[in-house]
Amino acid sequence: MELTLNVQGMSCGNCKQAVQGALKNLDGVASVEVHLDSGKVDVSFDEDTVSTEEVKEAIEEQGYDVTN
């Protein structure tokens, strides 16, 4: 499954690395692309292994707000 999330609070390279690292550590996540300029995160994952809620929670645990 591919998902694009709106994430607020990301503004620098460290933010990008934090979000990418958190998502890549989840089983079932195939790829992550963080777009700082638009505040969007593209995630490709196996929904049989990880849920959309788990993806959102992983981002929120890094201190960012997911708005969709």
PEQUI-V580439 format. One record per pair of residues at least 4 apart in sequence whose C-alpha atoms are under 7 Angstrom apart, sorted by the first residue. I is the first residue (numbers start at 1). J is the second residue. Records with the same first field share a line. If there is no record, write none. Layout:
I: J ; J
This chain:
1: 44 ; 45 ; 46 ; 47
2: 43 ; 44 ; 45
3: 42 ; 43 ; 44
4: 40 ; 41 ; 42 ; 43
5: 40 ; 41 ; 42 ; 66 ; 68
6: 39 ; 40 ; 41 ; 66 ; 67 ; 68
7: 39 ; 40 ; 41 ; 64 ; 65 ; 66 ; 67
8: 39 ; 64 ; 65 ; 66
9: 64 ; 65
10: 15 ; 16 ; 36 ; 39
11: 15 ; 36
12: 16
13: 17
14: 18
15: 19
16: 20 ; 34
17: 21
18: 22 ; 62
19: 23 ; 59 ; 62
20: 24 ; 32
21: 25
22: 58 ; 59
23: 29 ; 55 ; 58
24: 29
27: 49 ; 50
28: 45 ; 46 ; 49 ; 50
29: 44 ; 45 ; 46
30: 44 ; 45
31: 43 ; 44
32: 42 ; 43 ; 44
33: 41 ; 42 ; 43
34: 40 ; 41 ; 42
35: 39 ; 40 ; 41
36: 40
46: 50
47: 51
50: 54
51: 55
52: 56
53: 57
54: 58
55: 59
56: 60 ; 66
57: 61
58: 62
59: 64
60: 64 ; 65 ; 66
